[in-house]
Amino acid sequence: MQNSFEIQELEGKYMLIINGIYYTINEITYFILNEIKSGLPFNQIAVDVEKKFGVSASENDIESILQNQINPLFEKQHKLQNSSTFWLKKELLSFGQYEKVINPFKAIFKPSIFWIPFFTFLILNLYWLFSLPLPTIAITGCEEMLLLNTCVYVSLFVIVMLHELSHASSALNFGVKAKSIGFGFYSVFPVFFADITGIWPLSKSKRMIVNLSGIYVQSILGILLYFTYQYFKDNSGDTFFINFLYYIFIANAITILVNLFPFFKFDGYWCYSDLFNAPNLGKRSKTLVSSLIKKIIPFPFLTDSNEQSSFSFKNLSLIIYTFFKGLTNIFLLFFIGKMVLNVLSNIMKIDFSSEESLSWCTIKNWLLYALFMWVIGRIVFKFTKKGYLTTIKFLK
């Protein structure tokens, strides 16, 4: 038997963890695996099982449990939950490096004091996002605007790190240690992440607090940013700082809104999944669509027959999710198409013979164009590859 596994007891549940995948096990199996991790031989484990549980067991019984129930789990081709859409993962901080930072703040995530301020601060931030007018004096100079953008991006980097540390702190409040905080790409978008897979055995309400804790802390920060902006707007003539406060508030509020959106695998996705007891939403949504298409056009390669036979169209939460996920994808296609045309149009207008083409602002635009075209190229490659694999599967 392989030794690359973890076991965990939390709130009366016993878990086996293999490569980040969680399995519910019974107490006897938990006890056996704990003995194996201690290096005890099967004959001694059998004696210990009989003493603790009063169950007659032999060395062969222990070996049979492992061979028939546990080893098959290791034989699966495990991949991390988000391996298809989440890539180039890089750990930035281990738990030991940030434990002392997050430990003092875990008390703010206690269920008894969480929900009322969470909804209050969230509603205020979203209201101000759509109602706050632009500063009366805007920054128009190219170099100054470039400096402003840089300051906003750096500040947003700090805010996103606080978001992930909040996930880790709230998980610690419920006895779960986040393994690490890192950086990677979700599909084509650069994101930070906190490895809080250990919250799976927690109750639904506790999981939702952990999933919403980053948004909660950002909402608190948004309140502070808003009132700081209002104070300096009325009492200071520093145009640059006033504009900085405005744009960092807007950027913070937009990231809150994006994280709430359940149609990407951000915080809102996991909350929707927990709220309606609907695990594997993305995969099941695709199954729903392919099942519906297959009813209209009988393509045998669209859906696995076992999946389809156990699938029901009566799951309202999944149908609603699938419908709005489809609308989101359609909107993104139009948005991306419009952006591609806009980028190509701007590139065509650049006068390469002009000295202005070598300015810092023009170079910044070129870098943004290059980044955008790389994103589009990756999307095209992803769907081309998917279409190719689907065609190969059909031809076989």
QUIPE-V770555 format. One line per field, one symbol per residue. phi: phi as a letter, one per 20 degrees, with the letter a starting at -180 (. if undefined). burial: b if it has 9 or more other C-alpha atoms within 8 Angstrom, else e. Layout:
phi=???
burial=???
This chain:
phi=.fdebccbdblmddcddclnedcecefffgfffffffenfffffffffffffdmdfbcgffffffffedeggffffefcfgdffddblfcfdcegffcgffegfdfffdfgfcefffgffffffffffgedfffgfdeedffffffffgfffffffgfffffgfffgfffffgdndeffacbcacelddfbebdedffegfffgfffffffefffgfffffffffffffffffeccdffffffffffffffffffffffffeecedgfffffffgdlcflgffffffffffffffecfefefcffffffeeceeffffffffffffffffgfffffffffffffffffefefeefffdfffffgffffffffffgfffffffffffffffffffff
burial=eeeebebeeeeebbbbbbbebbeebeeeebbbbbbbeeebebeebbbebbeeeeeebbbebbbebbbeebbbebeeeeeeeeeeebbebebebbbeebeeebbeebeebbeebbeeebeebbebbbeebeeeeebeeebeeeebbbebeebbeebbeebbbbbbbbbbbbbbbeebbbbbbbbbbbeeeeebbbbbebbebbeeebbbbbbbbbbbbbbbebbebbebbebbbeeeeebeebbbbbbbbbbbbbebbebbbbbeebbbbbbbbbeeebeebeebbbbbbbbebbeeeeeeeebeeebbeeeeeeeeebbebbebbeebeeeeeeebeeebeebeeeeeeeeeeeeebeeebbbeeeeebeeebebbebbeeeeeeeeeebeeeeee
